[in-house]
Amino acid sequence: MSERESLSGADNAWRRMGTPTNLMTITGVMMFDERMTYEDLCNRLEERLLRFERFQQRIGGRKRRFRQPYWETVDGFDVEPHVYHISLPEPQDKATFEAFVGKLMSRPLDESRPLWEAYLVDGAGPGEGNAVAFRLNHSIGDGFALLYVLLGLVDNPGDIELPSGMVSAPDDIGDDADSGADGGNGSDESDVASGDGQPADTDSKSDGERGSSGLPSPVSAAGTAATGVATGYDLLFGDDDPDTSLRGELGQTKRAAWTDEIPLEQVRTVCEAQPHRATINDVLLAALAGALRRLLEDRGEPVDGMELHGTVPVNLKPMAERDGSLGNNFGLVFLPLPVGTEPLQERISIIHEWMDGKRAGIQAFLMYALLTIGGHVPEYVQKKVMTLFEDRATGVVTNVPGPTDAIQFAGREITDMIFWVPQANEQGIGISIFSYDGNVRVGVAADENLLGAPGELAAAFEAEMEALLEDAE
């Protein structure tokens, strides 16, 4: 990589979408039962994270009107100024940690430096343990890119199994690093969304049927022409989401919450109880629709027949093509969330039919193309185009599959992982579903003006899953 490299259109588009009231920052947390030390954390990041050049590069030329900004390497880059060591105030419980994460989400990263930072947080882990919170700007990469980075940080990259198959491990980490990308792991967790919200079963076609984007190749493109026209029309002229208390003017204060662990075996039990095939992804998204219904009903808002939408990122770059250049290679779809539909099977059918059809893939590709072009045109043009989609969804929803077993980081087991997706395009609610070590958690990020206590939505999701499990048994 040269000393300067222009940002891609998509990366620049995501950078530009950040505003004081809606930062384009991804936040994630790793928790440890065995206490992590500041020295060990910095050493691991120095050894492994800096192998990815993006993490020692800042964005130059940000104010140029007609030329792309560029990545430039910081001479003599030092990890330690990006790594902070803090201790939570008493009582050092979950609520205290959630409040701390919300404060992180509310604070912009310094664009004069490489766009990431890490916090070693004492008092946040179970017992004598602690936690590490990471923040990075979306311009660095998407969800799959960050999974690729994760493989470069842990102790034994070649041993990690993901529900959607192996991510290629970065080169030169060591003898354990050449895991390759040659096939899945045989786990029945493969029906979890295959990263950034894409159900794994939508990627089951052979290489001959799909192009490098994961979408139908030109061989089958003629059969999708009519669908493409209809999808493009719907994308540009579709209806806005209904007005609810979850939409409105945003502020600069953000709040964070997360659910307790939900065993994936329980989710499978619900899947198997359905009269027709249902994936884990279907059930989790249907449960989210039910959780939103519970929340709105508690607020006294009518929900009968209501259909909200979630902006769902869909991966467009095959895992085997992921590499250290990272970047954003995903499109967006506006997934219907049947909030006003009571029967679970009807909710599942609506979600499964939409995500399993051609329209989802075409819509994702069209949105990726718009973002790519948008990152190359003047910023005011991009903003004008994106206003077409501001009211199409109530929030961002992403479902990313994490490692199927517990993994080690700097000699310590990661006991839990949680992340929070940024809320794009003036949407103030973000729901992040993440599976790790046989469990799933839901992270909720919210603008204080819309959902000052995001734990309410997390609790509603837990209640919905408990009710679904009772019905299944």
N, C-alpha and C positions, 0 to 999 in steps of 0.2 A: 504494500500500500504506500502511495506517495505521501509526502508531508501534508499535502492538501488534496482533498477529494470532495467534489460537489455532493451535497445531499441529494438522494434520489427524490423524485417527485412525491412519492408516498411519505417518505420520512419527513420531508419539508412540510407537507400538508398537515401531518399530525403535530409537528412542532408549532405551526401557525395556529392551530385550533386551541392552543392553550390561552386562557384568559385569566384575569385576577379572580374571577368567580368560578372558574372551571379549569383547574390546572390539569395538563396532560401528563400526570405523574402516576406511575404504577408503584404500589406499595406492597411489600411482602414481609412475612415474619417467619423465622425458624425458631423453634423452641427446643431447649436442651434440659434434660434432667441433671446432667453433669455440667457444672459451671464452665462456661467458655471464658477464657482470659482475653484481655485486650491485645496482648502480645501475640497470642496464637491466632486471633482473628486477623490482625494486620499482616502477619506473616503469610497466612493462607491467601489473602487477597493479593498481596505482593507477588506471590509465586504463581497464582493461577488466574486471578481476574485480569491482571494486566497483560496476559497473553492475548486478550481481546483488545485490539487497539482502540476501539471506541471508548473504552473506559479511561484512557489517558488522552483523549481528544476533546476539545471544546468546539463550539460552533462559531466560526468567524464569518464576517460579512453579513451579519444578521439584518442590517439596515439598508443593504443595497436594493434598489428598486427594480432593476432590470436584469440582475445576474443572480444566480443561485448562491445561497450561503454555502459554506464548505466546512468540512471537518479538518481541524488542524491539530497536530500533536503538540502537547505542552512540554516544553523542554524541562528536563530534570523533574518529571512528575513524581510526586510523593504521595503515597496512599494515606498516611496518617491524618492530614488535614481534612480528609473526607470521612474519617471514622471517628465517631464520638462515643464516649463512655459515660452513661448516666445511670442514675438509680431512681426508680419510681418512688414517689412519696407514699407514705402510709395511707391506707392499709395494704397497699401493694396487692390488690385483688384484681379480678378480671375487669371490673368497672374502671379501675384506675388505669389499667393498661389500655382499654378501649379509648379512654379519654386522651391518653398520650398519642395513640395512633391517629386519632382525629386531628390533633394539633399538627402532627406531621403532614397530614393531607392538606391542611389549610395553608401551609407555608411553601412559597415557590422556591425552586432550586435556583442557584446563582448561575445565570447564563454566561458569566465571564469565566466559569470553570467547567471541567467535564461534568456532565449532567447526571451525577449520581452521588449518593451518600449512604452511609451505614451507621447504625446505632447499636451499640452493645448495651442492653437494658437489664440491669440487675433488678431483682425483685419481680420480674415478669414471668419467670418459669416456675414449674412446680417444685416445691421443696427448696433445695439449695441451688437449683438450676437458674438459668437466665435465658434471654432471648436475643436474637439479632434481627433488627428491622432494616430492610433495604428500601431505598427509594431511587427511582430512575425515570428519566423523561422518556415518553413514548417514542420520540424520534430515534432512540437507540435500537428498538426492536419490538416485535410482537410477542405473543405468548409462547409460540414454538421457539423463537430465537432465545427467549429467556430460559426455556427448558434446556436448550443447547448449552447456554452459559452454566446452568446448574450442573450439568454433567462435567463441566470443566473444573468445578470447584470441589466436588465431593471426593472422598478418599479413593473409592474404587469405581470409576465410571463404567467399566466394562461389566460390572455386576448389576447395574440398574436395569430393571424391567419396567416398561411403561405399558398401559393398557392398549395403546394404539401401535405398539411396536417400538423397536429401538430407535433412538435418535443417534446419529453418528457422533461419536465422541471426538472432541478436538484432538489433533495430533500432538505427539511429543509430551503428553502428560506422564507417560510411564508405560510399563508393560501391561498394566491393566486397562489401558485406554482404548484399545482397538476393538470396541464392541461392534462396530459396523452398523449398518441399517438394513441387514438382510433378513427381514421377516419379523413376525410378531413373536409373542412369548407364549402363545397358546392359552393365555388366561381368558376366563369367561368374563373378565371385566372389559373386554374389547368393545362392548356396546356402550360404554361411557363415551360422551362426546370426545371426538378425537382431537381436541385442542381448539381453543378459541371458539368453542361452541359447535363444532361440526360433528354430527353423529358419525361414529366409525363406519356404520353400514352404508353411508353415502359414498364411501371411498372404496367400495369393494369391487368395483369393476376392474377388468384387466388393463394392463398398460396399453393394449391395442385400442381400447375404447376411450382412453382418457389422454389428454395432452399433459404437458408438463405442469400446468396450473392445477391439475386434478379435476378439471372440468372436461366435458365431452370434447374429443378431438375433432378436427375438420372432417374426418370420415363420417361422423354422425351429426355434424353441425347442421346439415340441410334439414334434418328432422326437427331441429329446435328453432328454426327461423320464426315460425308463427308464435311460438311461446316467447321468444325473445322480444318480438315487437310488443306483445301484450304486457310482458314484464316491464319493459322500458316505459310504456305508457302508464302503468300502475305506479311505477317508481316516481315518475314526475308529477302525476296528477292524482295520486291516491289520497284517501281521506286522512285528516288529522285524528290523533287519538282523542277520546272524550276528555272533557275537562274534569279533573279530580284534584284533591288537595295535594297530590303527588307531583303536580306540575305547577309552575309559577316562577316568579322572579327569584333569582339565585343571589346568595350572599357569599362572603368569603370564608365563613366558618363551616367546616365539615365535621361530620361525626362518623364514627366507625363502630361496628359490632360484629359478632360472629356467633354462629350456633354452636351447641355442643357437638361432639362427634356423633355421626349417624353411621352405624355399620352398613357397609354395602350389601351384606347378606340380607339385611332387613329390606333394603330397596329391591333386591332380587325376589324376595318373597312377594312383594307387591306386584312385580312384573309377572311372575308365574301365575298369579291369581286372575290375571286378565283373560277374557275369552279369546282375544286375538293377540298376536305377537306385540310385545311392548319392550322397548329397550330401557336400560337404566336412565339414559338421557331423557326419554319420553316421560318417565315417571317423575324425575326430578323437576322437569319444567312444568309438568301438570301440577305437581305439588306447589311450585312457586305461584302458579295462577291461583290455587286455592288459598295460599298464604296472603296474597294481595287482596283476595276477596274478604278474608277474615279481618285484615287491617282496615279496609275501607268500611266494612260493616261496623266495626268498633268505633269508627269516626262518625257514624250516622249517615253515611253516603249510600245512595242507591247503587246496586250492582247487578240487578237482574238483567240478563242478556248482554252485559257489558263485555267488550273485547278490547283489552289494551294490547300494546305491542312492546316488545323488547328489541333494542338494537343489538343483534347478535353477530359478533365477529366470526367469520368462516375462513379457515386456513386455505390458501391457494397454492402453496409451495410444498411439493413432496418432501417427506422427511429426509430422503436420501440426498436431496439437493441443499439441505441446510449446511451452513458453514460459518466460519468465524466472522464473516462480513455482517452477520446479524441482519437488521433492517426489518421493515414492515411488509409482509407479503400476505395480506388478508383483505377480504372484502366484507361488506356489511349486509345483513338481511334484517328486515323488519318482521320478526316472528310474532304471529298472533298468540296472545296469552288469554285463553277463554275464562276470564275472571268470573263472568256471570253464568258459567255452565257448571251445574252441580255434579252430575255423574262423572266419576273419574274416567271411565272408558271413553266418554264423549270428548273430554279434554285431551286425552291421549291421542284419539283419532285425529283431532284438529291439528295438533302439534306434529304428529308423525307424518301425516299426509303432506303437510306444508314443507317440512324439512326434507322429506324423502323425494320430493318432486323436482322437476327440472327448474322450476321458477326460482327456488332458493339459490341454486348454483349460478344461474344467469344473473340474478339480482346482485349476488356477491361480486361477480366479475364486473358488472357495470359500475357498482360503487367503487371498486378498486380502480377502475379506469378513470372515474371522475376524480378520485383523490390523487391519482398519479398526475393527471393533467393539471389539477388544481395547484399542486406543489410547484408547477413550472410557470404559471401565469401570475400576474400581479396579485398581491394578497387581497385587495378589495374585490377582485373578480371571484377568487375562491370563496370568500365570505359570502358574497351574493349568492353563489350557487348553493352553498351549504344551508342557507336560510330556508331553502325549499324543503329541507328534511327536519327542521328543528322540532316540529310538532307531530312528527310521524310516530314517535314512540315516547313512552313514559320514562324509560330508563335503559341502561345498558345491562345486558345479561351475558355472562360468559361461563363456559363449562370446560375446564382444563383438566386432563387426566395427569395426575402425578405418579410417582413411583409406586409400584404395587407392594413393596416391602420397605421397612425402615432403612435409611441410609446413614452413612457416617460423614461427618464434616470435621476436619482437624482432630480426628481421633475420638469424637463424641457422637453419639447417636442423636439424630434429629428426631425428637419425639412427636413433633407436630409441625405442620406448615399451613399457613393461611395467606391469602393475597386479596387485594382489592383493586378492581379495574377502575380506570379513570372514567368520568362521565363526559362524553363528547357532546358537542353541538347543543349546549344549553339544556341538557338533561341533567337532573339533579339527583338521580338514584342510580346506584350501581350494585348489581348482585353478582357475586363471583362464587361459582361452585367449583370446588377443588377436591379431588380424591387423593388420598395418601395412606399407604400402609393398611389397606382394607377398610378405610373409613372415608366419609365425605363430610366436609364442612361447607357452610355457606357464609361468606363474608358480605356484609352490607356496608356500603359507603353512601352517605346521604348529606345533602345540603341542609344545614340547620333550619332554614326557612321552610323546608318541605317536610322533613322528618327529623325533628330534633332529638328523638330517642329511637335510633335505628334498631335497638334491641327489641322493639315491639315487632318489627318485621321478622327478625331472627326467631323470636318466640312463636310467631304465627306459623313460620315454616316448620318448626319442631312440632307444634300442635297438629298441623296438617299431616305430617308424616306419621305421627302416632295414630291418628284416626284412620289413615289409609292402611296401616299395618294391622290394626284391630279388625278392619273389614276383611282384609286378606286372610286372616287366620280363622 
